[in-house]
Amino acid sequence: MAQETTILSCVQEQTRRILENGETDGQGIDAYTLSIDLKLDRANVSRTLNQLWRDGFLIKFQGKPTLFLDRKLVSEYHPGFFIPQTVAKGESLTNLIKAEENKTSQDRMSSLEELIGADSSLKESIAHAKACISYPPRGIHTLLCGSAGVGKNKFAHCM
């Protein structure tokens, strides 16, 4: 637990510096650099970074090397915008945020992240839904079950 806290605080410090410089694209901290800075094994640092990402604390920039930023700090820096957990190789966080700016309020309300309970009771269901819709090449069929009036249509619309 102490190692996880140490790694998270180091990522937060680096994220704060990057946000102050104003350029988030192509910036972040990778497992190798972090392992050298903290004098820890790179494999353990990588495992911890990925666990923090799965828990929703970090943004993961896919590519070589895989970079990470603190999601909460980026969300505070860009309030009111959806901050993704993963940025695909070749995409930039700045462009994703600008695209979010251009969305209408109705489009924003149809996002899975904007559903009531997205950060608590629906967290696991939203993770499964995202996995289903991002399955190559065009997602996989999904069956939504539940009692009448619980929001299955709204959830399906957001997907």
C-alpha positions in Angstrom: 0.0 0.0 0.0 2.9 2.4 0.8 4.4 1.7 -2.6 1.1 2.5 -4.3 0.8 5.8 -2.4 4.4 6.7 -3.3 3.9 6.0 -7.0 0.5 7.9 -7.1 2.0 11.0 -5.4 4.9 11.0 -7.8 2.5 10.8 -10.8 0.5 13.6 -9.2 3.6 15.8 -8.9 4.6 15.2 -12.5 1.0 15.8 -13.7 0.9 19.1 -11.8 4.1 20.2 -13.5 2.8 19.2 -17.0 -0.5 21.0 -16.5 1.4 24.2 -15.3 3.4 24.1 -18.5 0.1 23.8 -20.5 1.1 21.0 -22.8 -0.4 17.6 -22.0 0.0 16.0 -25.4 2.9 13.5 -25.5 3.6 14.2 -21.9 3.3 11.9 -18.9 5.3 9.6 -16.8 6.3 6.1 -17.7 7.1 3.0 -15.6 10.9 3.1 -16.4 11.4 6.7 -15.5 9.4 6.3 -12.3 11.3 3.2 -11.3 14.6 5.0 -11.7 13.3 8.1 -9.7 11.9 5.9 -6.9 14.6 3.3 -7.0 12.0 0.5 -7.4 11.8 -2.5 -9.8 10.3 -1.4 -13.1 7.9 -4.5 -13.3 6.5 -3.7 -9.9 6.0 0.0 -10.8 4.3 -1.0 -14.1 2.0 -3.4 -12.3 1.1 -0.7 -9.8 0.5 2.0 -12.5 -1.8 -0.3 -14.3 -3.7 -1.1 -11.1 -4.1 2.6 -10.4 -5.3 3.0 -14.0 -7.9 0.2 -13.6 -9.1 1.8 -10.4 -9.7 5.1 -12.3 -6.9 7.2 -10.7 -4.8 7.5 -13.9 -5.1 8.3 -17.5 -3.2 5.9 -19.7 -1.7 7.1 -23.0 -1.2 4.0 -25.2 2.0 3.7 -27.2 5.7 3.1 -26.6 6.4 4.0 -23.8 3.0 3.9 -22.1 2.5 7.2 -20.3 0.3 8.1 -17.3 -1.2 11.2 -15.9 -3.3 11.8 -12.8 -7.0 11.8 -13.9 -8.3 13.8 -10.9 -5.8 16.7 -11.5 -6.6 16.8 -15.2 -10.3 16.8 -14.4 -9.8 19.7 -12.0 -7.8 21.6 -14.7 -10.6 21.0 -17.3 -13.7 21.2 -15.1 -17.0 20.0 -16.7 -15.4 17.9 -19.4 -15.2 14.2 -19.8 -11.6 13.0 -19.2 -11.1 9.6 -20.7 -9.2 6.8 -18.8 -7.4 5.8 -21.9 -6.1 7.9 -24.8 -5.4 5.7 -27.9 -2.1 5.8 -29.7 -2.1 8.7 -32.2 -4.8 10.6 -30.4 -4.2 13.6 -28.2 -5.9 14.5 -24.9 -6.2 18.2 -26.0 -8.2 17.1 -29.2 -10.4 14.9 -27.1 -11.2 17.7 -24.8 -11.8 20.2 -27.7 -14.1 17.7 -29.3 -16.0 17.4 -26.0 -16.3 21.2 -25.9 -18.0 21.1 -29.3 -20.6 18.6 -28.2 -24.1 19.9 -27.4 -25.5 19.5 -23.9 -27.8 16.8 -25.2 -24.8 14.8 -26.4 -23.1 15.3 -23.1 -26.1 13.9 -21.2 -26.0 10.7 -23.3 -22.5 9.9 -22.1 -22.1 6.8 -19.8 -20.0 8.9 -17.5 -22.9 11.4 -17.0 -25.3 8.8 -15.7 -26.3 9.0 -12.0 -24.3 6.5 -10.2 -21.5 6.4 -12.7 -18.8 6.7 -10.0 -20.4 4.3 -7.6 -23.2 1.8 -8.2 -23.0 1.8 -12.0 -19.2 1.8 -12.1 -18.8 -1.9 -12.9 -21.7 -1.9 -15.4 -20.3 1.1 -17.2 -16.9 -0.7 -17.4 -18.6 -3.8 -18.9 -20.5 -1.6 -21.4 -17.4 0.2 -22.5 -15.7 -3.1 -23.1 -18.6 -4.3 -25.1 -18.9 -1.3 -27.4 -15.1 -1.0 -27.9 -14.7 -4.7 -28.9 -13.2 -4.9 -32.4 -14.4 -4.4 -35.1 -17.9 -2.9 -34.2 -18.6 -4.0 -30.6 -20.4 -7.1 -29.5 -24.1 -7.7 -28.9 -25.2 -6.8 -25.3 -28.3 -7.8 -23.4 -29.4 -5.3 -20.7 -31.6 -6.8 -17.9 -33.4 -5.2 -15.0 -36.7 -4.3 -13.6 -39.1 -1.9 -15.3 -38.1 1.8 -14.9 -34.5 1.3 -13.8 -33.1 3.1 -16.9 -32.3 0.3 -19.4 -33.3 2.4 -22.4 -31.2 5.4 -21.2 -28.2 3.1 -20.6 -28.6 1.6 -24.0 -28.9 5.1 -25.6 -25.7 6.2 -23.9 -23.9 3.1 -25.2 
